[in-house]
Amino acid sequence: MKGCLTADGSLESYVQIAGRLDMTEQAVKVAVHRLRRRYQELLREEIGQTVSGADEIDDELRNLFAAVRGRTA
């Protein structure tokens, strides 16, 4: 399911993942939702350790995503 964290266009469908993991499609949707939420929490915690204050986390995340997309913020 880690491929569901990014939108790279080559993802398996939830139906395909469910079949491979012997899960229902709905169970995969819930698991992916929880995985994304936890990933967001961990990313925010990690970014929080690199900035001066909590108020800078969102700006740093925007800069990170812009850099990953190949743009400058």
N, C-alpha and C positions, 0 to 999 in steps of 0.2 A: 504493500500500500504506500510505500514511501514515494513512489512516482506520482501520487496524488497531491503531494505537497507543492509541486511546481506545475505550471501550465505550459509544458513544452510541446504539446500537440501530439505526442506519441503515446498517450496514456491508453491503458486498457480500459474498457468500459467497466462500470461497477458490476454488470452482469458477468463479464468475463472473470473479474477478480473473484466474485462470489463463487463461481463454478470451480475455479482453481483452488480456493480455500475451503470449499464445502460449507459455505455460508449463504444466507439469503442476501438478496440485493439490499434490502433494508438494513440488515446487520452491517453490511459493508459501508453504507452511507453513514450510519451512526459512528462506526469505527473511524472513518475518515474525518468526520466532523470533530471527534474527540482528539484525533491525532493532530489535526491542524490547530486546534485550540491549545493543546499542550506545546506544540512547536512554537506557537506565537508567545506563550508564556516564557519558554526557555530562551527564545531569542531576545525578548525584552529584558530578561534578567541579565543575559550576557552583555547586551548593549549598555545596560545600566551600570555595569562595572567599568565601562570605558569613558563615561561622561561625568561631568562635575555634579549634576543634579538630575533628579527624576524628570524635571521639566524639559530636559534636552533629549530625552529618549526618542520622542516622535520625530524631531528634526533629524536626528542621526539615522533613524530607520528610513526616512525619506531619502536622505543622501545615499544610504547603502543601496536601496532599491534603484535609484537613478543610476548609480554606478554599475550595477549589475545589468541594467537594461542598455548600458552604453551611452548614457547621457550624463551631463554634468548638472548638478542641482543649482 
